[in-house]
Amino acid sequence: MNQLAITKQIIPFFLTLQNRICDALESADGGKTFQEDIWQRGDSGRGSTRVLRNGRIFEQAGVNFSYIHGDTLNASATAHRPELTGRSFKAIGVSLVVHPKNPYIPTSHANVRFFIAEKADSAPIWWFGGGFDLTPYYGFTEDALHWHRTAEALCRPFGHDVYPRYKRWCDDYFFLKHRNEARGIGGIFFDDLNTPDFMQAFAFTRAIGQGYLDAYLPIVERRRALHWGERERQFQLYRRGRYVEFNLIWDRGTLFGLQSDGRTESILISMPPLVRWEYNAKPAPNSPEEALYHNFLTARDWLNENC
Amino acid sequence: MNQLAITKQIIPFFLTLQNRICDALESADGGKTFQEDIWQRGDSGRGSTRVLRNGRIFEQAGVNFSYIHGDTLNASATAHRPELTGRSFKAIGVSLVVHPKNPYIPTSHANVRFFIAEKADSAPIWWFGGGFDLTPYYGFTEDALHWHRTAEALCRPFGHDVYPRYKRWCDDYFFLKHRNEARGIGGIFFDDLNTPDFMQAFAFTRAIGQGYLDAYLPIVERRRALHWGERERQFQLYRRGRYVEFNLIWDRGTLFGLQSDGRTESILISMPPLVRWEYNAKPAPNSPEEALYHNFLTARDWLNENC
């Protein structure tokens, strides 16, 4: 692991991934294209923020590339890894959130990232992280199975224990403790990955980043023609409130970005374009809205229950 | 300071204040009334949450009374006061947020609270806190002056240094660090108040709680007839996003509630009913929207500049 690998392998991978995802989302949308802002924050970072808005399918899709660095890692990064304290760092990543217009198409999120923390006269500490997770408004077993089967297939070449471990980590991570409720149906989440070696960890991260499209786009295709009305729209806007609550209260990535003096507009591209809160809202008994809570937001073991 | 004072003086004051504020807001609205939920959470607390929705003037107003207690204060309460660690506590308060429909009427927030932290064989540690602050969407100097003059007049009997000190504390507290932007035009904020004695601290807290209506209602009356359209509505929805960001990322009261296993629906009654985010939105040059940022969200010293 050295600067050469960062320049020649890691940055090109992330930039290519951003391009590939934007191209695929544009094709799926068939209406609008991404607008790009290239930004630089003094000596502390640079990036490219791409946003597609008011598309035929996507109400908003944001795909960020960023490369930030600093003299010290902040509290949200060192809280669980004290050995990082006092090290300079570089963080490179691609992060995206897609908010479709049709409430039958789930919101999706994916992120892949590389960190390196350095100190004079010490070996660098590096790791990869990432994953993808799905947040439906209306649950479809078929979609949940496709999502998790795709995740499992991407993980399998790296060991049979990889998917179950990272699936569980995803369920644990994307959880709203203040509501005792899952954000969505999960997927995979990994962090602190530096085993068995750089090449394998990087290959796994590439597989996850590239595999996101195979997990998500078939679901978009399957649901895009479903008719929806005001009822579904209102429930979608309401549930988007949970997305906001998770990202602003619990998400380490968001807090890391805001605490590192990141570019706020790029970080908060994850916010849905329109959101509703309603005091003490309860879904009607035996409604599809209630089924979402009962059957989908419950950290289920999809593949072992249903295969 | 003892249990008798809590039972005979403090709780009755807070309950009466909740009634008085709800009555006054209902009168001002002239349409809808408050609906009440009385709640209890095991042994750890109880409260009354009152919500008025879709009124003629108020899109949503939430007025909470709560009395919570526990064996240990959580991190958000002890971080700046380590002497409280390991003490049991009681927290009693009234908290409210009013989101008007008309974008020319500002959102307002007020809170008064009493804490007591106890340990065997030690004197109890008690304090009051509270304040009120105003968040306009369109700025009016006349309203800002009225708001701050009312605050100053409420503080004056308690000392000439009280208003400037608590005005500044309010500006410091209601600040979005990740945007380097004030939440609104401030008001007053105080905490840890236990001087000069219980009676005086309680009297000050009563003055602030009761004075909120004198600060806010004349502004509602002055702006309620102003005509507004889609442009003003869209800007209001957009600016409400800042309210959400502040409350979920920075507000100690919100975090304290969520960390103390509080009643989430009551705590998050502060969330606006409808909110919009827009990537990199910029107000048009020389517009009233730009004037809000330039002339109102800047922690101004209203009374000394203008009187």
Contacts between the chains, C-beta under 8 A, distances in Angstrom:
chain1	res1	chain2	res2	distance
A	37	B	280	6.9
A	49	B	279	7.7
A	51	B	279	5.0
A	53	B	279	7.3
A	60	B	279	7.7
A	62	B	279	7.0
A	177	B	258	7.9
A	178	B	258	4.3
A	178	B	264	5.0
A	179	B	264	5.7
A	237	B	274	7.7
A	241	B	271	7.0
A	244	B	244	6.2
A	244	B	248	7.1
A	244	B	275	7.9
A	245	B	248	6.4
A	245	B	268	7.6
A	248	B	244	7.2
A	248	B	245	6.4
A	248	B	248	3.7
A	248	B	249	5.2
A	249	B	248	5.2
A	249	B	249	7.7
A	249	B	255	8.0
A	249	B	258	7.0
A	255	B	249	8.0
A	258	B	177	7.9
A	258	B	178	4.3
A	258	B	249	7.0
A	264	B	178	5.0
A	264	B	179	5.7
A	265	B	279	6.1
A	265	B	280	4.8
A	268	B	245	7.6
A	268	B	277	6.7
A	269	B	279	5.7
A	271	B	241	7.0
A	271	B	277	3.9
A	272	B	277	6.8
A	273	B	276	6.5
A	273	B	277	5.9
A	273	B	278	6.9
A	274	B	237	7.7
A	274	B	274	7.3
A	274	B	275	7.4
A	274	B	276	5.4
A	275	B	244	7.9
A	275	B	274	7.4
A	275	B	275	4.7
A	275	B	276	7.5
A	275	B	277	7.5
A	276	B	273	6.5
A	276	B	274	5.4
A	276	B	275	7.5
A	277	B	268	6.7
A	277	B	271	3.9
A	277	B	272	6.8
A	277	B	273	5.9
A	277	B	275	7.5
A	278	B	273	6.8
A	279	B	49	7.7
A	279	B	51	5.0
A	279	B	53	7.3
A	279	B	60	7.7
A	279	B	62	7.0
A	279	B	265	6.0
A	279	B	269	5.7
A	280	B	37	6.9
A	280	B	265	4.8
